[in-house]
Amino acid sequence: MALQDNRTSVTFTQDADYPRKIPFHPAKPFPEYRGKVLDPTNPVYGAVRDLLRQLELDRENYGTPAWNPLGSIIQPGMTVFIKPNTVLHTNLSGDSPLAVVVHASILRPLLDYTCLALRGEGRIIIGDSQLIESHFDEALDVSQLGPLVQWYRQQTSIPLECLDLRSCRSVRTWLYGKWGRVPVQQDPRGYTFVNLGESSYFRDIDPKKLRIAIASHKVMFDHHSGGRHEYLFPNSFLESDVILNVAKLKTHRRTAITLALKNFMGLPALKDTLPHFMVGSPEEGGDQYIHPSRRKRIGTWMHDLIQTTPNIPLKFVTAIAKRLLWNSHYIWPFQDDVYEAMWPGNDTLWRTLLDLNRIALYADKKGVLQDRPQRGYLSLIDGIIGGEGDGPLSPGAVQSRTLLAGFNPVALDYVAATLMGFDPDKIPLIRKGVEDTPHTSPLFWGSPSDIQVVDPTGNASLADYATRVNLHYKAHPSWAGHAERP
């Protein structure tokens, strides 16, 4: 199967929750299952299996012990990289953390079918480069991925790694509660800067305007100027042959949704090079806030100073002054409350994400962009418990019982967003991915009318399927009224 395949498989689980018994054995003795222990309380394994069957993977052998659903993309001796969404170890809203991260029961059948395809030869790497303030070990515990990996290593001779791929993480400091940084385990194979050059979506953007709130704009400029647009990728990913991308069904404050395309934000190790917004209002050539504001412009200057100066007392004084300036809105309100481009006018983050997806699919093992896809690809989206409202870090939990899978990330996101109740054409990340078709290294082929949805009832066009299914997810407050479908 190839990226050009625009089919998306959809199924719904019996229960609106995840199984609790690690290591999440299947409920039934499926013919291809090599184990002997079953868990009658686990419907998730069978649901993931159904997703693969509906995609007609190894159709000839389905129902027999020889069924090898991932054999068309995974060959013995390959390195398989599994990218779960473990972005943060908690839900900042206080609701279920399983509305934020994928659950390990989704990965158990993927591990089984990966090992089946590898036939004892190759390597499996589970990796994520989380939010800079996230605690990797705690996220593995919350998702139950940590205990699953520990158990699975005892069951297979295939090397299985689970890596925190960030170059550093943040820690609280005494300085006005700001974030300091400490190194983490890091990728044992090292890192490579991948330069997209003129293939980047930032090629015509003024690099002086690019920002991410947690880092110095000078570092951003160094990596997005002079015809260079580069991102730091872990070599453990670049050296892989196949990607299994396991995303979460959630809303997002800057991109409306966070699905398969957005999940690759968790690949680059250095977050400082990931543009999230452009300074100023649209009238000023930016997307940081809606209306021009002198106070916000001064606040941005102060924030840049805090991030760049080595002078600790100056950082401290400037941070206090910035907070006082922002709090002035209680007396003299801003025209809008947007400051870091958390609104539908964000014209930046979709560019970053499509850049990252192009690298993930087209960069070779040395980090050089090629004209043909370099890795096999399959993506799943975990929506058994999804996240709505103030996503991606503070969402309300939605028991939507949904699982999706597909070979093309744009087509998959198009279907998932539609099921959530949103109009993909109103979401720049998805719309621009579709418009990307003429590119020499495209992320999508054809048009939305070519997207087919496969579920237990059979095949349907997306337009027909949309008339039957709407999960009615609440959009992020800043996107409410902007992303919903009629």
C-alpha positions, 0 to 999 in steps of 0.5 A, a space after each residue: 500500500 502507498 501514500 497515494 491510497 486515500 482510503 480511510 478505515 473507521 470503526 467504533 468500539 463496544 466500550 467508551 473506555 480502555 482495557 485496564 489489564 496490562 499487557 492488553 491481550 486480545 479477547 478472542 483467539 484470532 487465527 494469527 495470534 501467537 499467544 495463548 493468554 486472552 483478556 475477555 475485557 479487551 475489545 480494543 485489540 479486535 477493533 484495531 484488527 478490524 481497521 486493518 482488515 477493512 483496509 484489505 491488508 493481506 486480504 488473501 490470508 485473512 482468517 488464517 494463521 498466515 494473515 500478515 496485515 503489515 507485511 505489505 509495508 514491513 519486511 524482515 530486517 527493517 527498522 519500524 518507528 512507532 510515533 505515539 502521541 504522549 505530548 504531556 503527562 497530564 490534562 491541565 483541565 483536570 479531566 482525564 489524561 487519556 483525552 490528551 495521550 494515546 492509550 497503550 492498548 492501541 499499540 499492543 496489536 500494532 506491536 504484535 503485527 509488527 513482530 509478525 511481519 519482521 519474523 524475528 529480524 529487525 528493530 522496533 523503536 517507539 519514540 516521541 519528542 514531547 512538549 518541552 515541559 512534559 515528564 516522559 516517564 510519567 506520560 508513559 505511566 499515564 498511557 500505560 505504554 511504559 509497563 506494556 514495553 517492559 512486558 513486551 521486551 520479555 516476549 520477543 527477541 526483536 530489539 524494542 526501544 522506547 526513547 525520549 527524543 528531545 534534546 532537553 526538557 524544561 524545569 521550573 526556576 526561581 526566576 519569576 517562574 520561568 522555565 530553565 532547561 536540562 538535558 534528557 536521555 536523548 537519541 543514542 544515534 544522535 541528531 541531524 538537521 534536515 534542511 528543506 530550503 526552497 521546498 519549505 513553506 517558509 521560503 517567502 516569509 520574513 524570518 525576522 517575524 518567526 517565533 515560538 514562545 519558549 525560545 529565543 527568536 535569534 535561534 529561530 532566525 539562525 535556522 530559518 534564514 539565508 535560504 535555509 529552513 531546517 529542523 533537528 530530527 532524531 537519527 533513530 527516526 531518519 534511519 527507520 524504514 516504516 512509520 506507524 503514526 499513532 495520533 489522538 482525536 483532539 481539538 487544538 488552539 492554533 490548528 483547530 484539530 490535532 490528528 495525524 499531520 499534527 502528531 509529527 510535531 513530536 518528531 523534531 528534538 529542538 523545539 526552538 526551530 518550530 515556528 508557531 506564529 509571526 509577530 504582529 497583526 495581519 495588518 502588520 504582516 503577522 498573525 500573533 494577534 488580530 488587531 494592531 496593538 502598541 502594548 502587545 508590540 512592546 510586550 513582544 519586545 520584552 518577551 524577546 529580551 527575556 529570552 535572549 539576554 544572559 543578564 539575570 537581573 534584567 530578565 527578572 525586571 523585564 518579566 515583571 514589567 511584561 506582566 504588569 503591561 499585560 495586566 493593564 488590559 483589566 483596566 484598559 481592555 485590548 481589542 482582542 485577547 489573542 497574543 500567541 496566535 491561538 486563533 483561526 488566523 494563525 498562518 504559521 503553524 500549518 507551514 511548520 507541520 507540512 514541512 515536518 510531514 514532508 521531511 518525515 516521508 521524503 527525507 532519506 536516512 541521511 536527512 536529504 530530501 528526495 522526490 519519492 517517499 522514503 518510508 512505508 507509512 500507516 497511521 491510526 487515530 485513537 478516539 475511543 476517548 477524544 479531547 474537545 474544547 480547550 485542546 490539546 493540553 486542557 481538553 474535555 474528555 469525549 467518549 466517542 469510541 472511535 478508531 481510524 486508520 489510513 495510508 495518507 495523513 491528509 486523507 485521514 485527517 480530512 475524514 477525522 475532522 469531518 467525523 468530529 463535526 468540522 469542515 476540513 476546508 475551513 482548517 488551513 492545515 488540512 486544506 493546504 495539505 490538499 492544495 499541496 498536490 502539485 508539489 514535487 514531493 506531495 503529501 496528497 494525491 487527487 481531490 477530497 472527492 477521491 477519499 473513500 471511507 471504509 467501515 463495517 457496513 462497506 465503502 462510502 464516499 466521504 460526502 455520503 459518510 458525513 451525512 450519517 456520522 457527526 460526533 459534534 466535538 466542541 471546537 476550541 473556544 477561539 475556533 468556535 463558529 469558524 471550523 464547524 461544518 453546516 
